Amino acid sequence: THQQYAEQYLHKHLSVNGKQAVYPKLATVIIVMDSENNILLTRRHSQLRSFPNCFVVPGGSVDAGETMQCAAKREVWEEVGIDIDVKEQQHMQMVAIWESVFPDSRANETVTGSTIRYHHIVPIWVYQ
């Protein structure tokens, strides 16, 4: 399936000797929806450097050797204490992949490994 291909590709190209490469970093987020299509959001702490007090969906880094689905499940547990069942594949689907590079290329500048401060690839999952 396209989901399995994406996961294999990302793990292959984002790891070095079985460990996650410095750039890009693989993370994952999960949109948890109930039967009435309400979405679970968490609120970032007011003392955080980036996006304090903002509402976000649960998510975080994928550990070396961890599947993206297991990382998403772990993040929900760590952030809100909800244990979701990833064994039931029909309830969890990858719906998009988001990529972020900072700084991006502007005014014909070239982005290289030495100029990139952050580079994330983030699969987005929906669990319902």
C-alpha positions as CSV (number, residue, x, y, z in Angstrom):
1,T,0.0,0.0,0.0
2,H,1.1,3.6,-0.4
3,Q,1.3,3.9,3.4
4,Q,3.7,1.0,3.7
5,Y,5.8,2.4,0.8
6,A,6.0,5.8,2.4
7,E,7.0,4.4,5.8
8,Q,9.7,2.2,4.3
9,Y,11.0,5.1,2.1
10,L,11.1,7.5,5.0
11,H,12.9,5.1,7.4
12,K,15.4,4.2,4.7
13,H,16.3,7.7,3.7
14,L,16.1,9.3,7.2
15,S,18.4,6.9,9.0
16,V,22.2,6.4,9.1
17,N,23.4,3.0,10.5
18,G,20.0,2.4,12.1
19,K,20.0,5.8,13.9
20,Q,18.0,8.8,12.8
21,A,20.0,11.2,10.7
22,V,20.6,14.7,11.9
23,Y,18.6,16.2,9.0
24,P,15.9,15.7,8.1
25,K,14.2,14.7,11.4
26,L,11.2,12.3,11.2
27,A,8.3,13.2,13.5
28,T,4.6,12.4,13.4
29,V,1.3,13.9,14.4
30,I,-2.0,12.3,14.9
31,I,-5.5,13.7,14.6
32,V,-7.7,11.8,17.1
33,M,-11.4,12.1,16.2
34,D,-14.4,10.8,18.1
35,S,-17.6,9.5,16.5
36,E,-19.0,13.0,16.2
37,N,-15.8,14.2,14.4
38,N,-14.6,16.2,17.4
39,I,-10.8,16.6,17.3
40,L,-8.5,16.1,20.3
41,L,-6.2,19.2,20.8
42,T,-3.6,19.9,23.4
43,R,-2.4,23.3,24.5
44,R,1.3,24.1,24.4
45,H,2.7,25.4,27.7
46,S,3.0,29.2,28.1
47,Q,6.7,29.0,28.8
48,L,7.6,27.2,25.5
49,R,9.9,29.1,23.1
50,S,7.9,28.3,20.0
51,F,4.2,28.7,19.7
52,P,3.4,29.2,23.5
53,N,-0.3,28.7,24.4
54,C,-1.2,27.4,20.9
55,F,-3.5,24.5,20.4
56,V,-2.0,21.6,18.5
57,V,-2.6,17.9,17.8
58,P,-0.5,15.4,19.7
59,G,2.8,14.5,18.0
60,G,6.6,14.4,18.3
61,S,9.8,12.7,17.1
62,V,9.9,9.1,15.8
63,D,12.6,7.2,17.7
64,A,15.2,5.1,15.8
65,G,13.6,1.7,15.1
66,E,10.1,2.8,15.9
67,T,7.3,2.7,13.4
68,M,5.5,5.9,12.6
69,Q,2.2,4.4,13.9
70,C,3.8,3.4,17.2
71,A,5.4,6.8,17.6
72,A,2.0,8.4,17.0
73,K,0.4,6.1,19.6
74,R,3.2,6.8,22.1
75,E,2.8,10.6,21.7
76,V,-0.9,10.4,22.4
77,W,-0.1,8.4,25.5
78,E,2.7,10.7,26.7
79,E,0.8,14.0,26.0
80,V,-2.7,13.2,27.1
81,G,-2.7,9.8,28.7
82,I,-4.9,8.1,26.1
83,D,-4.0,4.6,25.0
84,I,-5.1,4.0,21.4
85,D,-5.1,0.6,19.6
86,V,-2.9,0.8,16.5
87,K,-3.5,-2.9,15.8
88,E,-6.8,-2.0,14.3
89,Q,-5.4,-0.6,11.1
90,Q,-8.8,0.5,9.7
91,H,-9.0,3.1,12.4
92,M,-5.7,4.8,11.7
93,Q,-4.7,6.2,8.3
94,M,-1.8,8.3,7.0
95,V,-3.5,11.3,5.3
96,A,-0.6,13.6,4.4
97,I,3.1,14.3,4.8
98,W,4.3,17.8,5.7
99,E,7.8,19.0,5.2
100,S,9.4,22.0,6.8
101,V,12.9,23.4,6.1
102,F,14.3,26.5,8.0
103,P,15.6,28.7,6.8
104,D,14.1,28.2,3.4
105,S,15.7,29.5,0.2
106,R,15.0,33.1,-0.5
107,A,16.4,35.6,-2.9
108,N,18.2,32.8,-4.9
109,E,20.2,31.7,-1.8
110,T,21.2,28.0,-1.8
111,V,20.1,25.9,1.1
112,T,22.8,23.4,2.0
113,G,23.5,21.0,4.9
114,S,25.5,23.7,6.6
115,T,22.8,26.4,6.3
116,I,19.8,24.3,7.4
117,R,18.9,24.8,11.0
118,Y,15.7,22.7,11.0
119,H,14.4,20.1,8.5
120,H,11.4,18.0,9.5
121,I,9.3,15.5,7.6
122,V,6.0,14.8,9.4
123,P,3.5,12.2,8.4
124,I,0.0,13.1,9.5
125,W,-2.3,10.4,10.8
126,V,-6.0,10.3,11.5
127,Y,-7.4,7.9,14.2
128,Q,-11.1,7.5,14.4
